[in-house]
Amino acid sequence: MSNLVLYSIPAFIALVIVEALWLRRRRDLAGYERRDTAASLTMGVWSVVVAGFAKLLAIPLYAVLYDHRIVDLGGAWWSWVVLLFAEDLCYYGFHRAHHEIRLLWGLHVNHHSSRYFNLSTALRQPLLTPISAPIFWAPLPLLGFPPWMVLTAQAWSLLYQFWIHTEAVGRLGPLEWVLNTPSHHRVHHSKNTAYLDKNHAGIFILWDRWFGTFAEEIEPPVYGLTKDLTTFNPLRISFHELAAIARDAARAPTLRAALGYVFAPPGWSHDGHSLTATQLQAGRSPGPSQAFRSVGQRR
C-alpha cells in the first residue's frame, strides 16, 4: 500500500467525525449507525493489512512486465497526465468486472453491504480484491510505466474516491459531466433497479458515459443489497457471498449450471428464479420457487 494512503488515514478518521457531527443536525439523511460504522472501520483496518501484502506480490509482477514493456511512456512530464487517464480506465475495467462476474462480486460485495452512505462506507474496503486486482493494471507497466508510478496512481485514485461517499454534497454543476461525484457514486451504491451496475468510475465518469453504464441520480437512492444483511459481523459481511456461491454451485443440477453460478453475472440462475441486473432492468420477473433458491445477492 502506498504511503500516500497510510499518511491519509488520520485525515480519513477526522473527516468521518466531522461528517457524523454535521449529520446529527440533518434528520432527513440516514447519517451514521454505531455498529455499521464499527464494522466499516474494522474492515478498513483489515484491508490495509491485506493490501500491503498484496502489493508485495504485485510489485514483482509489475517489474517483470515493465522489463518486457512494448513502449516507454513513463519518462516525460506528460507521462503523469497519460497515467492519470490510463490508470482510471484500468480501474473502470476492474470495478465493472467485479460487478458483472459473480465470483469477483463475491470479493467486492462487502463494500456495498451498508444501508448507510457516509464517509465511513468508503473505508469498508473489500478484503480480497487486492489479490484479484493486479491483472487489471498489468497493461500499465507494459506501456512503460514503472511499478512505483503505477502504485502512486492507484493511491491517488483511492484517495479521490474517499470524499465521494457522502450525502453531504449535492450536484456540482458542469463537473458532473467529467468527474465521478458524490451524486454519481450515490447511484452506484444504491439498490434501486434502475441504478444497478451503474457508474463504475474511479475519478472520471467519462468511461461510464462512453461505455453505456452511466445513470443520473434522479429517484432517491436506497442503499445496500437487494437482500440486506442482518449482521454487523465483519467476517460474515466479508465472506457471505463466497459462501453463497459455493452453496449454489454445489446444488446446481449440471456442471454448466454450477459454472454459471460462479462466473455468470450476480443474480443469474439456471431456472430463472433469480435475475441479473440486466434482466431486472428489462422488466422481467423471477420465476416460481424451485427446490432450492439461490442466495446470491444483487446490490
C-alpha positions as CSV (number, residue, x, y, z in Angstrom):
1,M,0.0,0.0,0.0
2,S,1.3,3.4,-1.0
3,N,2.5,5.7,1.8
4,L,0.0,8.3,0.4
5,V,-2.8,6.2,1.7
6,L,-1.2,5.4,5.0
7,Y,-0.5,9.0,5.7
8,S,-4.1,9.9,4.9
9,I,-5.7,7.6,7.5
10,P,-5.7,10.3,10.3
11,A,-7.5,12.7,7.9
12,F,-10.0,10.0,6.9
13,I,-10.9,9.5,10.6
14,A,-11.1,13.2,11.3
15,L,-13.4,13.8,8.3
16,V,-15.7,10.9,9.4
17,I,-16.0,12.5,12.8
18,V,-16.8,15.9,11.2
19,E,-19.4,14.5,8.9
20,A,-21.0,12.5,11.7
21,L,-21.4,15.6,13.8
22,W,-22.8,17.6,10.9
23,L,-25.3,14.8,10.1
24,R,-26.7,14.9,13.6
25,R,-28.5,18.1,12.5
26,R,-29.9,16.6,9.3
27,R,-32.8,14.5,10.3
28,D,-33.7,14.0,6.6
29,L,-30.5,11.9,6.0
30,A,-29.7,8.5,7.3
31,G,-26.4,9.6,8.9
32,Y,-24.4,7.1,10.9
33,E,-25.2,3.9,12.8
34,R,-22.7,2.9,15.5
35,R,-22.5,-0.8,14.7
36,D,-22.4,-0.2,11.0
37,T,-19.6,2.3,11.3
38,A,-17.6,0.0,13.6
39,A,-17.9,-2.8,11.0
40,S,-16.7,-0.4,8.3
41,L,-13.7,0.7,10.3
42,T,-12.8,-2.8,11.2
43,M,-12.9,-3.9,7.6
44,G,-10.9,-0.9,6.6
45,V,-8.1,-1.9,9.0
46,W,-8.1,-5.4,7.7
47,S,-7.9,-4.2,4.1
48,V,-4.8,-2.1,4.8
49,V,-3.0,-5.2,6.1
50,V,-4.1,-7.4,3.2
51,A,-3.5,-4.7,0.6
52,G,0.0,-4.3,2.0
53,F,0.9,-8.0,1.4
54,A,-0.9,-8.0,-2.0
55,K,1.3,-5.1,-3.1
56,L,4.4,-7.1,-2.2
57,L,3.2,-9.8,-4.6
58,A,2.1,-7.3,-7.3
59,I,5.4,-5.4,-7.5
60,P,7.4,-8.3,-8.8
61,L,4.7,-8.9,-11.4
62,Y,4.7,-5.3,-12.5
63,A,8.5,-5.3,-12.5
64,V,8.6,-8.3,-14.9
65,L,6.0,-6.7,-17.2
66,Y,7.9,-3.4,-17.1
67,D,11.1,-5.2,-18.2
68,H,9.1,-6.5,-21.2
69,R,7.4,-3.2,-22.0
70,I,6.3,-2.7,-25.5
71,V,6.5,1.1,-25.4
72,D,8.1,3.5,-22.9
73,L,5.5,6.2,-21.8
74,G,6.9,6.8,-18.3
75,G,9.8,9.0,-18.9
76,A,8.4,12.6,-19.5
77,W,6.4,15.1,-17.6
78,W,3.3,14.4,-19.7
79,S,3.5,10.8,-18.6
80,W,1.7,11.7,-15.4
81,V,-1.2,13.1,-17.4
82,V,-1.4,9.9,-19.6
83,L,-1.1,7.8,-16.4
84,L,-4.0,9.7,-14.8
85,F,-6.4,8.6,-17.5
86,A,-4.8,5.2,-18.2
87,E,-5.0,4.1,-14.6
88,D,-8.5,5.3,-14.3
89,L,-9.5,3.3,-17.3
90,C,-7.9,0.2,-15.7
91,Y,-9.9,0.9,-12.5
92,Y,-13.1,1.1,-14.5
93,G,-12.4,-2.3,-16.1
94,F,-11.5,-3.7,-12.7
95,H,-14.6,-2.3,-11.0
96,R,-17.1,-3.2,-13.7
97,A,-15.7,-6.8,-13.8
98,H,-16.2,-7.1,-10.1
99,H,-19.9,-6.2,-10.6
100,E,-20.6,-8.4,-13.6
101,I,-18.8,-11.7,-12.7
102,R,-20.3,-13.3,-9.6
103,L,-17.0,-14.8,-8.3
104,L,-15.5,-11.3,-8.4
105,W,-18.6,-9.8,-7.0
106,G,-18.2,-12.2,-4.1
107,L,-14.9,-10.4,-3.3
108,H,-16.3,-6.9,-3.8
109,V,-19.8,-7.1,-2.3
110,N,-19.0,-6.2,1.2
111,H,-18.2,-2.6,0.1
112,H,-21.9,-2.4,-0.9
113,S,-23.4,-4.1,2.1
114,S,-24.1,-1.0,4.3
115,R,-27.5,0.6,4.3
116,Y,-25.8,3.9,5.1
117,F,-23.9,6.1,2.8
118,N,-21.3,8.2,4.5
119,L,-17.5,8.6,4.7
120,S,-17.1,5.5,6.9
121,T,-18.6,3.5,4.0
122,A,-15.6,4.5,1.9
123,L,-13.4,2.6,4.5
124,R,-15.5,-0.6,4.2
125,Q,-13.0,-1.9,1.7
126,P,-13.1,-5.4,0.2
127,L,-10.7,-7.7,1.9
128,L,-9.8,-9.9,-1.1
129,T,-9.9,-7.6,-4.2
130,P,-6.3,-6.6,-3.7
131,I,-5.5,-10.2,-4.7
132,S,-7.7,-10.2,-7.8
133,A,-6.7,-6.6,-8.8
134,P,-3.2,-6.7,-10.3
135,I,-4.1,-8.3,-13.6
136,F,-6.4,-5.3,-14.4
137,W,-3.4,-2.9,-14.0
138,A,-1.0,-5.1,-15.9
139,P,-1.3,-3.0,-19.1
140,L,0.4,0.0,-17.4
141,P,3.9,-1.5,-16.9
142,L,3.6,-2.9,-20.4
143,L,3.1,0.6,-21.6
144,G,6.3,1.7,-19.9
145,F,5.1,3.0,-16.5
146,P,7.4,1.7,-13.8
147,P,5.9,-0.1,-10.8
148,W,6.3,2.9,-8.4
149,M,4.3,5.1,-10.8
150,V,1.6,2.5,-11.1
151,L,1.3,2.2,-7.3
152,T,1.3,6.0,-6.9
153,A,-1.6,6.3,-9.4
154,Q,-3.6,3.6,-7.6
155,A,-3.1,5.5,-4.4
156,W,-4.3,8.8,-5.7
157,S,-7.4,7.1,-7.2
158,L,-8.2,5.6,-3.8
159,L,-7.7,8.9,-2.1
160,Y,-10.0,10.7,-4.6
161,Q,-12.8,8.1,-4.1
162,F,-12.9,8.7,-0.3
163,W,-14.8,12.0,-0.5
164,I,-17.5,10.9,-2.9
165,H,-19.0,8.6,-0.3
166,T,-21.3,11.2,1.2
167,E,-24.8,12.6,1.1
168,A,-23.5,16.0,2.4
169,V,-22.5,17.2,-1.1
170,G,-25.1,17.8,-3.8
171,R,-24.7,18.3,-7.5
172,L,-21.5,20.0,-8.7
173,G,-22.7,21.6,-11.9
174,P,-20.6,21.1,-15.0
175,L,-18.2,18.9,-13.1
176,E,-20.8,16.2,-13.2
177,W,-20.1,15.7,-16.9
178,V,-16.5,14.8,-16.4
179,L,-15.8,13.7,-12.8
180,N,-17.1,11.0,-10.6
181,T,-19.0,12.9,-7.9
182,P,-21.0,12.1,-4.8
183,S,-24.2,12.2,-6.8
184,H,-22.9,9.7,-9.3
185,H,-21.5,7.5,-6.6
186,R,-24.8,7.5,-4.6
187,V,-26.3,5.9,-7.7
188,H,-23.6,3.3,-7.7
189,H,-24.2,2.3,-4.1
190,S,-28.0,2.1,-4.3
191,K,-30.1,-0.9,-4.9
192,N,-32.8,0.8,-7.0
193,T,-33.3,-1.4,-10.0
194,A,-32.6,1.4,-12.4
195,Y,-29.2,2.1,-10.7
196,L,-27.9,-1.5,-10.5
197,D,-24.4,-1.9,-12.1
198,K,-24.1,1.8,-13.0
199,N,-21.4,4.4,-12.5
200,H,-18.3,2.3,-12.0
201,A,-16.0,5.3,-12.4
202,G,-13.0,6.0,-10.2
203,I,-12.1,9.6,-11.0
204,F,-13.6,10.3,-14.4
205,I,-17.3,9.5,-15.2
206,L,-16.4,9.6,-18.9
207,W,-15.9,5.9,-19.1
208,D,-19.4,5.2,-17.9
209,R,-20.8,7.7,-20.3
210,W,-18.9,6.2,-23.2
211,F,-19.4,2.5,-22.4
212,G,-23.1,2.7,-21.5
213,T,-23.0,2.2,-17.8
214,F,-24.0,5.7,-16.7
215,A,-27.1,6.6,-14.7
216,E,-28.0,10.1,-13.4
217,E,-29.3,10.5,-9.8
218,I,-33.0,11.1,-10.4
219,E,-35.0,8.9,-7.9
220,P,-33.8,8.9,-4.3
221,P,-31.2,6.2,-3.8
222,V,-31.9,3.3,-1.4
223,Y,-28.6,1.9,-0.2
224,G,-27.5,-1.7,0.5
225,L,-28.1,-5.0,-1.2
226,T,-31.4,-6.2,-2.7
227,K,-31.5,-8.6,0.2
228,D,-29.8,-6.8,3.0
229,L,-27.7,-8.5,5.6
230,T,-28.9,-8.6,9.2
231,T,-25.5,-8.8,10.7
232,F,-22.7,-6.3,11.6
233,N,-20.2,-9.1,12.0
234,P,-17.2,-8.1,9.7
235,L,-16.3,-11.7,9.0
236,R,-19.8,-12.6,7.8
237,I,-20.1,-9.4,5.8
238,S,-16.8,-10.1,4.1
239,F,-17.4,-13.7,3.2
240,H,-21.2,-14.3,3.0
241,E,-21.4,-14.1,-0.8
242,L,-18.5,-16.5,-1.4
243,A,-20.3,-19.0,0.9
244,A,-23.5,-18.5,-1.1
245,I,-21.6,-19.1,-4.4
246,A,-20.3,-22.3,-3.0
247,R,-23.7,-23.5,-1.9
248,D,-25.4,-22.6,-5.2
249,A,-22.6,-24.3,-7.3
250,A,-22.8,-27.4,-5.1
251,R,-26.6,-27.7,-5.5
252,A,-26.6,-27.0,-9.3
253,P,-28.1,-29.8,-11.4
254,T,-25.4,-29.7,-14.1
255,L,-21.7,-28.7,-14.4
256,R,-22.8,-25.9,-16.8
257,A,-25.2,-24.5,-14.2
258,A,-22.5,-24.8,-11.5
259,L,-20.1,-22.7,-13.6
260,G,-22.9,-20.2,-14.2
261,Y,-23.3,-19.7,-10.5
262,V,-19.6,-18.9,-10.3
263,F,-18.9,-16.9,-13.5
264,A,-22.2,-15.5,-14.7
265,P,-23.4,-12.1,-13.5
266,P,-24.7,-11.9,-9.9
267,G,-28.4,-12.9,-9.8
268,W,-28.1,-15.4,-12.6
269,S,-29.9,-18.7,-12.1
270,H,-30.3,-21.8,-14.3
271,D,-34.1,-21.8,-13.8
272,G,-34.9,-18.1,-13.7
273,H,-35.9,-18.0,-10.0
274,S,-33.4,-15.1,-9.5
275,L,-32.4,-12.5,-12.1
276,T,-29.4,-10.4,-13.1
277,A,-29.4,-6.6,-13.1
278,T,-29.9,-6.5,-16.9
279,Q,-32.9,-8.8,-16.6
280,L,-34.5,-6.8,-13.8
281,Q,-34.0,-3.6,-15.7
282,A,-35.7,-5.2,-18.8
283,G,-38.8,-5.7,-16.6
284,R,-38.5,-9.5,-16.2
285,S,-39.9,-11.1,-13.0
286,P,-38.4,-14.1,-11.2
287,G,-40.0,-17.5,-11.8
288,P,-41.7,-19.6,-9.2
289,S,-39.8,-21.1,-6.3
290,Q,-37.8,-24.2,-7.1
291,A,-36.3,-27.0,-5.0
292,F,-33.6,-24.6,-3.9
293,R,-33.3,-20.9,-4.0
294,S,-30.1,-19.1,-4.8
295,V,-28.9,-16.8,-2.1
296,G,-26.6,-14.9,-4.4
297,Q,-27.5,-11.2,-4.0
298,R,-27.7,-8.2,-6.1
299,R,-27.0,-4.8,-4.6
